[in-house]
Amino acid sequence: MKIAAALQSVQRLYIETAPFIYFIETHPTYIKRMNTVIEAVENNPIEAFSSVITLTEVLNQPLKMGNEMLAQAYRDILINSGGYQLIPVNTIIAEAAADLRARYSLRTPDALHVASAINAACDAFLTNDMSIKRVTELPILSLDELEP
């Protein structure tokens, strides 16, 4: 499916960690797809969301490697651009994540991402983690299944 078609009726898009890594680090397999997604968010009335967990996940490697430029690139898109809303984890999201984790056998970070998306009333969830496709509460878009 073309990305434009997948996002046609999406007004609120949740983007989890891996797509941001592909975009910032220009992953050769996914950069064209992520460029299309980012352009769609910037040029259409699509609100983009992620969780503060994404910040934790994307900063881990750059900080471990002492790569402040890469860490700053992540901060720039997630915090400083104003284009993405980072959702804080609260007790409502934590309890919803526990329920999702129990029902779908998700890893805790994935359950927190999905619960955050549901809490923010997102219309779709962008990932590349096929295990999240088990979730039925909202449409799950996998980059591997999308074309630019």
C-alpha positions in Angstrom: 0.0 0.0 0.0 1.2 3.5 -0.8 2.0 5.7 2.2 -0.2 8.5 0.9 -3.2 6.0 0.8 -2.5 4.6 4.2 -2.4 8.2 5.7 -5.3 9.6 3.7 -7.8 9.4 6.5 -5.3 9.8 9.4 -5.5 13.0 11.4 -3.5 11.8 14.4 -0.5 9.6 13.8 1.6 7.9 16.5 5.2 7.2 15.4 7.1 4.8 17.6 10.8 4.6 18.1 12.2 2.6 15.1 10.8 4.9 12.4 12.5 7.9 14.0 15.8 6.0 14.1 15.4 5.1 10.4 14.7 8.7 9.6 17.5 10.4 11.7 20.1 7.8 10.9 19.0 7.6 7.2 18.6 3.8 7.1 19.0 2.9 3.4 16.0 0.5 3.4 13.6 2.9 5.1 14.7 6.5 4.5 12.6 7.0 1.4 9.5 5.7 3.2 10.2 7.9 6.2 10.9 10.9 4.1 7.4 10.4 2.6 5.8 10.0 6.1 7.6 13.1 7.4 6.5 15.1 4.3 2.9 13.9 4.8 3.0 15.0 8.4 4.5 18.4 7.5 2.3 19.1 4.5 -1.1 17.7 5.6 -3.3 18.3 8.7 -1.7 15.3 10.4 -0.8 15.7 14.1 2.2 13.5 15.0 2.6 11.9 18.4 5.1 9.7 20.2 5.9 9.0 23.8 8.6 10.2 26.1 9.7 6.6 26.0 10.8 7.2 22.4 13.2 9.8 23.7 14.6 7.3 26.1 15.0 4.7 23.4 16.5 6.9 20.7 19.0 8.6 23.0 20.4 5.4 24.5 22.9 4.5 21.8 24.1 8.0 21.0 24.8 8.7 24.7 26.5 5.3 25.1 28.8 6.1 22.1 29.3 9.7 23.2 27.8 10.9 20.0 26.3 14.3 21.1 25.5 15.4 17.5 23.3 12.3 17.0 21.6 12.8 20.4 21.0 16.4 19.5 19.5 15.4 16.1 16.9 13.3 18.0 16.2 16.1 20.5 15.8 18.5 17.6 13.0 16.5 15.9 11.3 15.2 19.1 11.5 18.2 21.4 12.6 21.3 19.5 10.8 21.0 16.2 7.3 21.6 17.6 6.0 19.1 15.0 5.7 16.2 17.4 3.9 15.9 20.6 5.6 13.7 23.2 3.1 12.0 25.5 4.1 11.6 29.1 3.5 8.2 30.8 0.9 8.6 33.5 -1.1 6.1 35.6 -3.9 5.8 33.0 -1.4 4.9 30.3 0.5 2.6 32.6 -2.7 0.6 33.5 -3.8 0.5 29.8 -0.3 -0.8 28.9 -0.6 -3.5 31.5 -3.9 -4.6 30.0 -2.5 -4.6 26.5 0.6 -6.4 27.6 -1.5 -9.1 29.2 -3.9 -9.5 26.2 -1.3 -9.3 23.4 1.9 -10.5 25.1 3.6 -7.3 24.2 6.9 -6.2 25.6 6.5 -3.4 28.2 7.8 -0.6 26.0 5.6 -1.6 23.1 2.6 -1.8 25.4 3.3 1.7 26.7 3.7 3.0 23.1 0.3 1.5 22.1 -1.4 2.7 25.2 0.0 6.2 24.6 -1.4 6.1 21.0 -4.8 5.0 22.2 -4.8 7.6 25.0 -4.0 10.3 22.4 -6.9 9.1 20.2 -4.5 8.4 17.3 -6.0 7.2 14.1 -3.0 5.0 13.2 0.3 3.7 14.7 3.5 3.6 12.6 6.0 1.0 13.5 8.1 -1.7 11.9 7.5 -4.2 14.7 5.3 -6.9 13.3 4.4 -8.2 16.8 2.5 -5.0 17.4 0.2 -5.9 14.5 -1.7 -8.2 16.9 -3.3 -5.1 18.5 -6.8 -4.5 17.2 -7.6 -1.2 19.0 -6.2 1.0 16.2 -4.7 0.5 12.7 -1.1 -0.6 12.8 1.0 0.6 9.8 4.2 -1.3 9.2 6.9 0.4 7.2 7.8 -3.0 5.6 4.3 -3.1 4.2 4.2 0.5 2.9 5.6 2.0 -0.3 6.7 5.6 -0.8 
